[in-house]
């Protein structure tokens, strides 16, 4: 039997300038926990998987809103593993993430890796709506297959709009049924870990980092807006995280607030 679940997070600013969490709704396998934030006055939420998911046919969703002038970080306690369905002819699983960052707010969306296990089929969508003065750091890491196995099917789409206008809209597909060439030298080139780090900050409108290579299989790109995108390939999850962490440290001083 498939699972349908939606978890919700809402952050607002209280009268003392602190970020509070009036809405923290767990559902099904998506358990949300308040955890200790690094920055004073900020809030942090950790997603804890309560059971194995997503399986074939599951429909999971997380909705997060960072209200005006809030500082919110959302991470996860462990990797998410997309698993095959338990019955014959199981439908693909869906995982939909919706982010809203309001005026003067900052959202750090930093989950652990998504692992596409052999035989699984997952449709992942992430949609972010940003106010003109909002700041966003978003990390995605996708591991194609567990150790020693080939990947499942993973179709992912990331759509970001700022002030109602498109900032980034991209779609990628890997595994059986994905568009041809996904595993060729022009795309993965034999690598099995792929990730990106998107940083949107109004401060980049005046001066931001220059586009450049960050190694043999990583690149920093300026977008048509106050944003930069780091895209990286690696042979495994550990090396991928190292590249993206270095980029995050470099880009943090540029962020306002």
C-alpha positions as CSV (number, residue, x, y, z in Angstrom):
1,X,0.0,0.0,0.0
2,X,1.4,3.4,-1.0
3,X,1.9,6.2,1.4
4,X,0.7,9.8,0.9
5,X,2.2,12.3,3.3
6,X,2.8,16.0,3.5
7,X,5.0,17.7,6.2
8,X,4.8,21.4,6.8
9,X,7.2,24.0,8.3
10,X,6.4,27.7,8.9
11,X,8.9,30.1,10.4
12,X,7.9,33.5,11.6
13,X,9.7,36.3,13.5
14,X,8.6,37.0,17.1
15,X,8.6,40.4,18.9
16,X,12.2,39.9,20.0
17,X,13.5,39.4,16.5
18,X,13.9,35.6,16.9
19,X,12.7,33.0,14.4
20,X,10.0,30.7,15.8
21,X,8.2,27.7,14.4
22,X,4.4,28.0,14.9
23,X,3.8,25.2,12.3
24,X,5.8,22.0,12.5
25,X,3.7,19.2,11.1
26,X,5.1,15.8,10.7
27,X,3.3,13.2,8.5
28,X,3.8,9.6,7.7
29,X,7.5,8.8,7.2
30,X,8.4,12.6,7.4
31,X,9.2,13.4,11.0
32,X,10.2,16.9,11.8
33,X,12.3,17.8,14.8
34,X,13.4,21.2,16.2
35,X,17.2,21.1,16.6
36,X,19.7,23.5,17.8
37,X,20.5,26.4,15.4
38,X,24.1,27.6,15.1
39,X,23.2,31.3,14.7
40,X,21.5,33.2,17.6
41,X,17.9,34.0,16.9
42,X,17.7,31.5,14.0
43,X,15.7,28.2,13.8
44,X,16.7,24.8,12.6
45,X,14.5,21.8,11.6
46,X,15.8,18.3,11.0
47,X,13.9,15.8,8.9
48,X,14.0,12.4,10.4
49,X,12.9,9.4,8.4
50,X,10.4,7.4,10.4
51,X,10.3,4.4,8.0
52,X,11.7,3.3,4.7
53,X,10.4,5.6,2.0
54,X,9.9,6.6,-0.7
55,X,8.8,3.3,-2.2
56,X,7.1,2.9,-5.6
57,X,3.7,4.6,-5.5
58,X,4.4,6.8,-2.5
59,X,3.7,10.5,-2.7
60,X,5.7,12.5,-0.2
61,X,5.9,16.3,0.1
62,X,7.5,18.9,2.3
63,X,6.3,22.5,2.3
64,X,8.5,25.1,4.0
65,X,7.9,28.8,4.4
66,X,10.4,31.3,5.8
67,X,8.4,34.3,6.8
68,X,9.6,37.9,6.7
69,X,13.0,38.6,8.3
70,X,13.4,35.0,9.5
71,X,16.5,32.7,9.5
72,X,15.7,29.1,8.9
73,X,17.8,26.0,8.2
74,X,16.3,22.7,7.2
75,X,18.5,19.6,7.1
76,X,18.0,15.8,7.5
77,X,19.4,13.2,9.9
78,X,20.2,10.7,7.2
79,X,20.2,10.0,3.5
80,X,16.9,9.5,1.7
81,X,16.8,6.1,-0.2
82,X,14.5,5.7,-3.1
83,X,13.4,2.0,-3.0
84,X,11.6,-0.3,-5.5
85,X,7.9,-0.8,-5.1
86,X,6.7,-3.9,-3.2
87,X,4.0,-5.0,-5.7
88,X,4.0,-5.8,-9.5
89,X,3.5,-2.7,-11.7
90,X,4.0,-0.2,-8.9
91,X,3.7,3.4,-9.9
92,X,6.7,5.7,-9.7
93,X,7.2,7.4,-6.3
94,X,6.9,11.2,-6.1
95,X,8.7,13.5,-3.7
96,X,7.7,17.2,-4.0
97,X,9.4,20.0,-2.1
98,X,7.9,23.5,-2.1
99,X,9.9,26.4,-0.6
100,X,8.7,30.0,0.0
101,X,11.1,32.6,1.2
102,X,9.6,36.0,2.0
103,X,11.1,39.6,2.2
104,X,14.3,39.8,4.1
105,X,14.2,36.1,5.0
106,X,17.0,33.5,4.7
107,X,16.4,29.8,4.1
108,X,19.2,27.2,4.0
109,X,17.9,24.0,2.5
110,X,20.6,21.4,3.2
111,X,19.3,17.8,3.2
112,X,21.5,14.7,3.1
113,X,22.0,12.8,-0.1
114,X,19.2,11.1,-2.1
115,X,20.2,7.6,-3.1
116,X,18.6,6.0,-6.1
117,X,18.5,2.3,-5.4
118,X,18.5,-0.3,-8.1
119,X,14.9,-1.0,-9.3
120,X,13.5,2.2,-7.9
121,X,11.7,4.9,-9.8
122,X,11.4,8.4,-8.4
123,X,10.1,11.7,-9.6
124,X,11.6,14.5,-7.5
125,X,10.5,18.1,-7.9
126,X,11.8,21.2,-5.9
127,X,10.0,24.5,-6.4
128,X,11.2,27.7,-4.7
129,X,9.4,31.1,-4.7
130,X,11.6,33.9,-3.5
131,X,10.8,37.6,-2.6
132,X,13.2,40.2,-4.1
133,X,15.1,40.5,-0.8
134,X,15.1,36.8,0.1
135,X,18.2,34.7,0.4
136,X,18.5,31.0,-0.3
137,X,21.2,28.4,-0.1
138,X,20.0,25.1,-1.6
139,X,22.0,21.9,-1.8
140,X,21.1,18.8,-3.8
141,X,23.1,15.6,-3.8
142,X,22.1,12.5,-5.8
143,X,23.9,9.2,-5.5
144,X,23.1,6.8,-8.4
145,X,22.9,3.4,-6.9
146,X,24.1,1.9,-3.6
147,X,27.5,0.4,-3.3
148,X,28.1,-2.2,-6.0
149,X,24.8,-1.8,-7.8
150,X,23.4,0.2,-10.8
151,X,21.1,3.1,-10.3
152,X,17.4,3.2,-10.4
153,X,15.4,5.7,-12.4
154,X,15.6,9.2,-11.1
155,X,13.9,12.2,-12.7
156,X,14.5,15.5,-10.9
157,X,13.4,19.1,-11.6
158,X,14.4,22.3,-9.8
159,X,12.4,25.5,-10.5
160,X,13.3,28.7,-8.7
161,X,11.4,32.0,-9.2
162,X,12.4,35.3,-7.8
163,X,9.9,38.2,-7.5
164,X,7.6,36.1,-9.7
165,X,10.2,35.8,-12.5
166,X,12.1,32.6,-13.5
167,X,15.6,32.4,-12.1
168,X,16.4,28.7,-12.7
169,X,14.4,25.9,-14.3
170,X,16.3,22.6,-15.0
171,X,15.4,19.0,-15.3
172,X,17.7,15.9,-15.2
173,X,17.1,12.2,-15.7
174,X,19.2,9.2,-14.9
175,X,18.8,5.4,-15.1
176,X,16.5,3.1,-17.2
177,X,14.0,5.1,-19.2
178,X,15.8,8.4,-18.9
179,X,16.8,10.3,-22.1
180,X,19.7,8.7,-23.9
181,X,23.2,9.8,-23.1
182,X,22.7,10.4,-19.4
183,X,25.7,8.1,-18.6
184,X,27.9,9.3,-21.5
185,X,31.1,11.4,-21.4
186,X,29.2,14.6,-21.9
187,X,27.0,14.1,-18.8
188,X,28.3,11.8,-16.0
189,X,31.3,10.3,-17.6
190,X,31.2,7.3,-15.4
191,X,30.6,9.2,-12.1
192,X,27.9,8.1,-9.7
193,X,27.5,11.2,-7.5
194,X,26.1,14.4,-8.9
195,X,25.2,17.6,-7.0
196,X,24.7,21.3,-7.0
197,X,24.7,24.3,-4.7
198,X,22.5,27.2,-5.5
199,X,23.1,30.5,-3.6
200,X,20.7,33.4,-4.2
201,X,21.5,36.7,-2.4
202,X,20.6,40.3,-3.3
203,X,24.2,41.2,-2.6
204,X,25.3,39.4,-5.7
205,X,23.6,42.0,-7.8
206,X,26.5,44.4,-7.3
207,X,29.4,42.1,-7.0
208,X,29.5,38.3,-7.0
209,X,32.1,35.6,-7.6
210,X,33.3,35.1,-11.1
211,X,32.4,32.0,-13.1
212,X,35.2,29.4,-13.0
213,X,36.2,25.8,-12.6
214,X,36.3,24.4,-9.1
215,X,38.3,21.4,-10.1
216,X,38.2,18.8,-12.9
217,X,34.5,18.1,-12.5
218,X,33.0,21.1,-10.8
219,X,32.1,24.6,-12.0
220,X,30.7,27.8,-10.6
221,X,28.3,29.7,-12.8
222,X,26.8,33.1,-12.5
223,X,23.0,33.2,-13.2
224,X,21.0,36.0,-14.8
225,X,20.1,37.4,-11.4
226,X,21.8,37.7,-8.0
227,X,22.6,34.1,-7.8
228,X,25.4,31.5,-8.5
229,X,25.1,27.8,-9.2
230,X,27.8,25.3,-8.4
231,X,27.5,22.0,-10.2
232,X,29.7,19.0,-9.4
233,X,30.4,15.4,-10.3
234,X,32.3,12.9,-8.1
235,X,33.0,9.2,-7.9
236,X,31.2,9.0,-4.5
237,X,29.2,10.8,-1.9
238,X,32.1,11.8,0.3
239,X,34.1,13.5,-2.5
240,X,30.9,15.3,-3.7
241,X,30.2,16.7,-0.3
242,X,33.8,17.9,0.1
243,X,33.5,19.9,-3.1
244,X,30.1,21.5,-2.2
245,X,31.2,22.2,1.3
246,X,34.2,24.1,0.1
247,X,32.0,26.1,-2.3
248,X,29.5,26.9,0.5
249,X,32.3,28.2,2.7
250,X,33.6,30.4,-0.1
251,X,30.2,31.8,-0.9
252,X,29.1,32.5,2.7
253,X,31.1,35.7,3.1
254,X,29.4,37.1,0.1
255,X,25.9,36.6,1.6
256,X,24.4,39.6,3.4
257,X,23.2,39.2,7.0
